[in-house]
Amino acid sequence: MLLEGKRGVIFGLANHRSLAFSIARACQAQGARLAVAYQNERLKDHMEKLLPELPGALALQCDLNHDEEIIGVAKRLEEEWGQVDFVAHCVAYAVRDDLMGRFVETSREGFKIALETSAYTLVAACRALDPILSDSASILTLSYLGGERVAPNYNVMGVAKAALEASVRYLAWDFGPRGIRVNALSPGPVQTLAARGVRDFNSMLEHVRSKSAMKRDTDPEEVASAAVFLFSDLGRGITGETIYVDAGYSIMAL
């Protein structure tokens, strides 16, 4: 199995539709030992319903916007495992009003919230986990094409994803001498909790389906398989990259 003996933490589980959940199941299927982190008490019930499908996984509450909670998770993982071999950052948020209308109307507070939650939390998690990352560990986050090109109704989240992808490259430079890799996956639109905040999301889904090279939606299991590859030793030469898992939509000009 590709992840036999590896230990990893996945941030951002919300429900069974979460890409984080698909990634967690795929990692376990390949032999990984897992810790899964959910944001707050409001999501605890959802997490408890998911745990039977993730046997043996540690469930930890962690809001990545609070450094003390991230440090607490790092300490717990050090106590349990000593080291961590892979990290999945599956966290993003923007104020709903800032995903509608004109980007120029984005509020100062909304801009700060989107950038902090969707991009800076990756940096914060990497900093807290740095002392317990094994040499050759793999770190992964989730982006979207809207960070590179204009996606209507994505607005400030597109700017946040651009910052996230730039952070991936700088973190890859930071961690490279230790053999630690940092990458992003950029899936096509998937029906998740976060997607509900994007106005006309179903129209976006239909458009991408019709224009993609493979003429279909992105399957969450495909995203999870790509994550397993990057976490495994098979991806050991890849770092600082944003890899598209979108049925070929990102290659199209028209």
Stockholm file with secondary structure:
# STOCKHOLM 1.0

chainA/1-254         MLLEGKRGVIFGLANHRSLAFSIARACQAQGARLAVAYQNERLKDHMEKLLPELPGALALQCDLNHDEEIIGVAKRLEEEWGQVDFVAHCVAYAVRDDLMGRFVETSREGFKIALETSAYTLVAACRALDPILSDSASILTLSYLGGERVAPNYNVMGVAKAALEASVRYLAWDFGPRGIRVNALSPGPVQTLAARGVRDFNSMLEHVRSKSAMKRDTDPEEVASAAVFLFSDLGRGITGETIYVDAGYSIMAL
#=GR chainA/1-254 SS CTTTTCEEEEECCCSTTCHHHHHHHHHHHTTCEEEEEESSGGGHHHHHHHGGGSTTCEEEECCTTCHHHHHHHHHHHHHHHSCEEEEEECCCCCCGGGGSSCGGGCCHHHHHHHHIIIIIHHHHHHHHHGGGEEEEEEEEEECCGGGTSCCTTTHHHHHHHHHHHHHHHHHHHHHGGGTCEEEEEEECCCCCTGGGGSTTHHHHHHHHHHHSTTCSCCCHHHHHHHHHHHHSGGGTTCCSCEEEESTTGGGCCC
#=GC SS_cons         CTTTTCEEEEECCCSTTCHHHHHHHHHHHTTCEEEEEESSGGGHHHHHHHGGGSTTCEEEECCTTCHHHHHHHHHHHHHHHSCEEEEEECCCCCCGGGGSSCGGGCCHHHHHHHHIIIIIHHHHHHHHHGGGEEEEEEEEEECCGGGTSCCTTTHHHHHHHHHHHHHHHHHHHHHGGGTCEEEEEEECCCCCTGGGGSTTHHHHHHHHHHHSTTCSCCCHHHHHHHHHHHHSGGGTTCCSCEEEESTTGGGCCC
//
